[in-house]
């Protein structure tokens, strides 16, 4: 579904990603794991068109999207739950969800998708007229996921889902993500919390100082000695 | 308490609403784009001039002259955004300087084309109304005030209820996330700058029958608009309404009971007081 081919990404003068390649197949949860500063958020930003690679290609369903601007990429069917959630604080929960369905492909099924999101997260229905900024961290994360789902994306990017959340809430959300995969949404999970992510993904890539160092299925990585030492403290 | 008191109060409220309208456009643009449009007052007088030319020189009825004038300013606003503001994205100082220079250029353009003398489109309505048996108040001012209220309500509905309004609010709160929702933020910039200018134009056509336009009339309007902007809080639309009413009422009473010679200073005194007590303005938050 998504294929990243040998991209080099700079922020200003500094090169952040070096010759990074990976692929995500349809109906798969792929995790990109790595420590702080490994370049995970940069990778997400480049898929979303917020940064453009100097060399290499990003192919989404046979189209090269590496030079397209971010709003056009969203309209092609990629949605994102940004790091730190970034919900619209001064808009109500319902308005946040509506804005998520801004793209033309999502507008006709607006009401159906709102119902879908309310079924996934019933608490959002109770809070629908509350301002986004008044929600708790976990609720904001649900809203951010719901908002992303409103565009009925084929590919959903989750940047640091676990950030600032209690482990129990994170695990509940990851279970929801697995349900979404079974309903035919492809998911890219970007995480610092390696152990938690490996428990809930199909395949994974480890990003270290801007390069992909290890790749494999979740089971393979969980039994990899280097990963167990460096990221799980075992 | 006598009838004069109520007249000053009425006048203050009418002027306040008109001031609020003239500040609304600047506030909108600041809230969305973080661009301070110093040429706001000049767009206001240009709308006045256009409605003057259409109605006096060309003899078109004001029912048509008003929408044409507002539409023209909207288009001019979009052209300004595309040609001058767009290249300055990311540097607020450049846009500040550019709009400041634009205001001087437009003032001199007006001086060259329309001359230094005040021009005034005809009144929409003549006569005066007896207010509650207390005093008589000019019909044109009342109608202008009603028109201003109508325009303010339209702008609020546009922002609170429509898709365009939702995208504007999303962009003003978090530009990058808005673009991740599929919103073309540079298109929103263009349209909202045009809208802000069109509101300035609307204020111009509504006020021109009361305050004749001169090439420099825009300076005073800009000044009052910026005072209101700071009092109300940058980018807050409610702040505009409340700030406008405060300035209007205080000016009216100040001019009546202290001295009309000091009319303009009252706004600045309030500005300083507000900055002492609430530096971010009464409704100071960076969101609509």
Interface residues (C-beta under 8 A of the other chain):
Chain A: X48 X50 X69 X70 X71 X74 X75 X79 X80 X82 X86 X88 X89 X90 X91 X95 X98 X99 X100 X102 X103 X147 X151
Chain B: X163 X166 X167 X169 X170 X173 X174 X176 X177 X178 X179 X180 X181 X182 X183 X184 X185 X285 X287 X288
